[in-house]
Amino acid sequence: MPSRRGKYRIQTVAEMTGIPAATLRAWERRYGIPSPERSASAYRLFSDHDVASIRKLKELCDKGMAPAEAARVIVRIEEASQPPVVAGGDPFLRAREIILEAITHFDPQGLERAVRGAMFLGSATTVYHHVLAPTMRTVGDGWHEGTLSVAQEHMASEVLSGAARDMLRLIDPPAAAPDAIVACFADEDHALPLYGVAFGLVQGGLRPVVLGAKTPPSAIRHAVESIQPALVCLSVTVSPPAYRARELVDSYAEAVGDVPWIVGGPGSVELRSFVEASGGMVVGTQPIDEVRPLVEKLLRERGAAKPRKG
């Protein structure tokens, strides 16, 4: 964690971040970011933590987010100053336990606090794979077994997906990184797995464009025509009936055109014959570290990994 000890004057921070001093004062006054200390002479003293927050805020604004919204995203992540750990224990296990306890007791505020605390346990990819994804699997099992209600499952999915979305916004791939569309099948409600894919794509040098749950082939077609991605990734947790599956796969194959596409998730295995016959690749539930070399090979073979146009 960056130090919170104030040591930089405002002009120094302006030079470090590229943000004018007047803007820094305005952000502090309007949004509480940054929050510098004051010296005995009332000068602002900014810490490394302040500088990191300013840079995050600038990154989000550069991506088109309004400063007020960007500040709220950062506050959500930084609000919890300490991760939910127990000395000598597994911090990821403890984080999952605290999150599940809040879900079980239907405590939305407690759930928000627990998830924010978990965000400090490592990189976005680490937090996703060790906390968010396994927690959601446990919630899904609880729903199937009848120990958790639909309302609890929906609350958990909304909060955990929101956390993953916030972390993804703070990752800034290189400007020349090719785009990759990430979306769920048209009948698929479970969007959280998309973020695991997105984090893996970032590590592979791509810029994920997440379209979310229930994305029909027409939306994929529009996105492909508009941004000319290097790759399309589709997720399906529960495979649709055979007649619906064939219809969807044929429509997605037509929508992607010449763009390489892969289908993953527990429900994708049942679609393998349809997808592969239509030119796609099925990766099932393989870990992202195993999928990434397959994707890189696919992009090389298809000559798709090129810098974005414009």
C-alpha positions in Angstrom: 0.0 0.0 0.0 1.3 3.5 -0.8 2.4 5.6 2.2 -0.1 8.0 3.6 2.6 10.3 5.0 2.4 13.8 3.5 5.7 14.9 1.9 5.0 16.5 -1.5 4.0 20.1 -2.1 1.2 20.8 -4.6 3.4 22.0 -7.4 5.5 18.9 -7.2 2.4 16.7 -7.4 1.2 18.7 -10.4 4.4 17.9 -12.2 4.3 14.3 -11.1 0.8 13.7 -12.3 0.3 16.2 -15.1 -2.7 17.7 -13.3 -2.7 21.5 -12.8 -2.6 22.7 -9.2 -5.9 24.5 -9.7 -7.5 21.2 -10.7 -6.1 19.3 -7.8 -7.6 21.9 -5.4 -10.9 21.6 -7.2 -10.9 17.8 -7.0 -10.1 18.0 -3.3 -12.9 20.5 -2.6 -15.6 18.7 -4.7 -14.8 15.0 -4.4 -12.4 14.6 -1.4 -9.7 13.2 -3.7 -6.9 13.8 -3.0 -7.0 14.4 0.8 -3.6 16.0 1.6 -2.3 16.8 5.1 -1.6 20.4 6.1 1.7 21.6 7.3 2.1 24.0 10.3 2.1 26.8 7.7 -1.2 25.4 6.2 0.6 24.2 3.0 -0.9 21.0 1.5 1.4 18.0 1.8 0.5 15.1 -0.5 1.4 11.5 0.2 2.2 8.6 -2.2 -1.3 7.4 -1.5 -2.7 10.8 -2.7 -0.5 10.7 -5.8 -1.7 7.1 -6.6 -5.4 8.2 -6.2 -4.9 11.3 -8.4 -3.4 9.1 -11.1 -6.3 6.6 -10.9 -8.8 9.5 -11.1 -6.9 10.9 -14.2 -6.9 7.5 -15.8 -10.6 7.1 -15.4 -11.3 10.6 -16.7 -9.1 10.0 -19.7 -11.3 7.0 -20.5 -14.3 9.2 -20.7 -15.7 8.9 -17.2 -17.0 12.1 -15.5 -14.8 13.2 -12.6 -17.6 12.8 -10.0 -18.2 9.2 -11.1 -14.5 8.4 -11.2 -14.1 9.7 -7.7 -17.0 7.5 -6.5 -15.3 4.4 -8.0 -12.0 5.2 -6.3 -13.8 5.9 -2.9 -15.5 2.6 -3.1 -12.2 0.8 -3.5 -10.2 2.9 -1.0 -12.9 3.2 1.6 -11.8 0.1 3.5 -8.3 0.9 4.8 -7.5 -2.7 6.0 -8.1 -6.0 4.3 -10.3 -8.5 6.2 -7.5 -10.8 7.4 -6.6 -12.7 10.5 -3.0 -12.9 11.6 -1.5 -16.2 10.6 -4.5 -17.3 8.5 -5.3 -17.5 4.8 -6.4 -14.0 3.9 -8.3 -15.2 0.9 -10.2 -17.8 2.8 -11.0 -15.3 5.6 -12.2 -12.8 3.0 -14.5 -15.4 1.4 -15.9 -16.3 4.9 -16.7 -12.7 5.7 -18.4 -12.1 2.4 -20.4 -15.3 2.7 -21.4 -14.4 6.2 -22.8 -11.1 5.0 -24.7 -12.8 2.2 -26.1 -15.5 4.5 -27.4 -12.8 6.9 -28.7 -10.7 4.0 -26.5 -7.7 5.1 -25.9 -5.5 2.0 -23.9 -2.9 3.8 -21.7 -5.6 5.4 -21.3 -7.3 2.0 -20.1 -4.0 0.5 -17.6 -3.5 3.3 -16.3 -7.1 3.0 -15.9 -6.9 -0.7 -14.1 -3.6 -0.6 -11.7 -5.0 2.0 -11.0 -8.0 -0.2 -10.0 -5.6 -3.0 -6.8 -4.8 -1.1 -5.6 -8.4 -1.0 -3.7 -8.3 -4.3 -4.0 -7.6 -8.0 -7.4 -7.6 -9.7 -6.7 -11.0 -11.2 -5.6 -12.4 -7.9 -8.7 -11.1 -6.0 -11.0 -12.3 -8.8 -9.6 -15.9 -8.8 -9.1 -16.3 -5.1 -12.0 -14.4 -3.7 -14.8 -13.3 -6.1 -15.1 -16.3 -8.3 -14.9 -19.0 -5.7 -17.4 -17.1 -3.5 -19.9 -16.8 -6.3 -19.5 -20.6 -7.0 -20.3 -21.2 -3.3 -23.3 -18.9 -3.5 -24.5 -20.7 -6.6 -24.2 -24.1 -4.9 -26.1 -22.7 -1.9 -28.9 -21.5 -4.2 -29.1 -24.9 -5.9 -29.2 -26.7 -2.5 -31.9 -24.3 -1.2 -29.8 -22.8 1.6 -29.7 -19.4 -0.1 -32.6 -17.6 -1.7 -32.8 -16.1 -5.2 -32.7 -12.7 -3.6 -29.4 -13.5 -1.8 -27.9 -14.9 -5.0 -28.9 -11.8 -6.9 -27.5 -9.5 -4.2 -24.2 -11.4 -4.2 -23.9 -11.4 -8.0 -24.6 -7.7 -8.2 -22.1 -6.6 -5.6 -19.3 -9.0 -6.7 -19.8 -8.2 -10.4 -19.7 -4.5 -9.4 -16.4 -5.0 -7.6 -14.9 -6.8 -10.6 -16.1 -4.0 -12.9 -14.6 -1.3 -10.7 -11.2 -3.1 -10.7 -11.2 -3.6 -14.4 -11.8 0.1 -14.9 -8.6 0.9 -13.1 -6.5 -1.3 -15.4 -5.1 0.6 -18.3 -3.9 -1.6 -21.2 -1.4 0.0 -23.7 -3.1 2.4 -26.1 -2.2 0.2 -29.1 -3.7 -3.0 -27.5 -6.2 -4.7 -29.8 -9.8 -4.8 -28.6 -11.5 -8.0 -27.5 -15.3 -8.3 -27.1 -16.4 -10.2 -24.0 -20.1 -11.1 -23.6 -22.5 -13.7 -22.4 -24.8 -15.8 -24.6 -28.2 -14.3 -25.2 -29.9 -16.5 -22.5 -27.1 -16.2 -20.0 -27.6 -14.1 -16.8 -24.2 -14.8 -15.1 -21.9 -12.0 -15.9 -19.3 -12.3 -13.2 -17.2 -14.9 -15.2 -16.7 -12.3 -17.9 -14.4 -10.3 -15.7 -12.1 -13.3 -15.1 -11.8 -13.5 -18.9 -11.3 -9.8 -19.1 -8.4 -9.8 -16.6 -6.8 -12.6 -18.4 -7.1 -10.8 -21.8 -5.4 -7.7 -20.3 -2.5 -9.9 -19.2 -2.4 -11.2 -22.7 -2.0 -7.7 -24.2 -5.6 -7.1 -25.2 -8.2 -4.5 -24.3 -11.5 -6.1 -23.2 -14.8 -4.5 -24.1 -17.3 -6.1 -21.7 -20.9 -6.2 -23.1 -22.4 -8.1 -20.1 -25.2 -10.6 -19.7 -27.7 -11.7 -22.3 -25.9 -10.3 -25.3 -27.8 -11.3 -28.5 -26.0 -12.0 -31.8 -27.3 -8.7 -33.2 -25.3 -6.8 -30.5 -22.2 -8.8 -31.3 -22.6 -8.0 -34.9 -22.9 -4.3 -34.2 -19.9 -4.3 -31.8 -17.7 -6.2 -34.3 -18.6 -3.8 -37.1 -18.0 -0.8 -34.9 -14.7 -1.6 -33.2 -13.2 -4.3 -35.4 -11.9 -6.4 -32.5 -9.1 -8.9 -32.6 -11.2 -11.5 -30.7 -14.7 -12.3 -29.5 -15.1 -14.2 -26.3 -18.6 -15.6 -25.3 -19.5 -17.2 -22.0 -22.3 -19.7 -21.2 -22.9 -21.2 -17.8 -26.0 -23.3 -18.6 -26.2 -24.7 -22.1 -29.5 -23.8 -23.9 -31.6 -26.6 -25.4 -30.2 -28.2 -28.5 -32.5 -26.4 -30.9 -31.8 -23.0 -29.3 -28.1 -23.8 -29.1 -27.7 -24.4 -32.8 -29.7 -21.3 -33.6 -27.5 -19.1 -31.4 -24.2 -20.6 -32.5 -25.1 -20.2 -36.1 -26.1 -16.6 -35.5 -23.0 -15.8 -33.5 -20.8 -17.3 -36.2 -22.4 -15.1 -38.7 -22.2 -12.1 -36.4 -18.4 -12.4 -35.8 -17.6 -12.8 -39.5 -13.8 -13.4 -39.9 -13.0 -12.4 -36.3 -11.7 -15.4 -34.2 -14.1 -16.4 -31.5 -14.0 -18.6 -28.4 -16.7 -19.9 -26.1 -16.1 -20.8 -22.5 -17.9 -21.6 -19.3 -19.4 -24.8 -17.9 -22.2 -24.8 -20.5 -19.8 -24.5 -23.5 -18.7 -28.1 -23.5 -22.1 -29.3 -24.6 -21.9 -26.8 -27.5 -18.5 -28.0 -28.7 -19.7 -29.7 -31.9 -21.9 -26.7 -32.9 -19.2 -24.1 -32.2 -16.3 -26.0 -33.8 -18.3 -26.7 -36.9 -19.0 -23.0 -37.1 -15.3 -22.0 -36.9 -15.1 -21.2 -33.2 -13.1 -22.6 -30.3 -14.5 -24.1 -27.1 -12.3 -23.7 -23.9 -14.7 -25.0 -21.3 -13.6 -24.2 -17.8 -9.9 -24.3 -18.4 -7.9 -21.8 -16.2 -7.1 -18.6 -18.0 -3.4 -19.4 -17.8 -4.1 -22.4 -20.0 -6.5 -20.6 -22.3 -4.1 -17.6 -23.0 -1.6 -19.6 -25.1 -4.5 -21.1 -27.1 -5.8 -17.6 -27.8 -2.4 -16.2 -28.7 -1.9 -19.2 -31.1 -5.3 -18.5 -32.6 -4.6 -14.8 -33.1 -1.3 -15.6 -34.7 -2.8 -18.1 -37.1 -5.6 -15.8 -38.1 -3.4 -12.7 -38.3 -5.7 -10.9 -36.0 -3.4 -9.4 -33.3 -2.9 -6.0 -34.9 -3.0 -2.5 -33.3 -6.4 -0.9 -33.2 -7.2 1.4 -36.1 -7.4 5.1 -35.5 
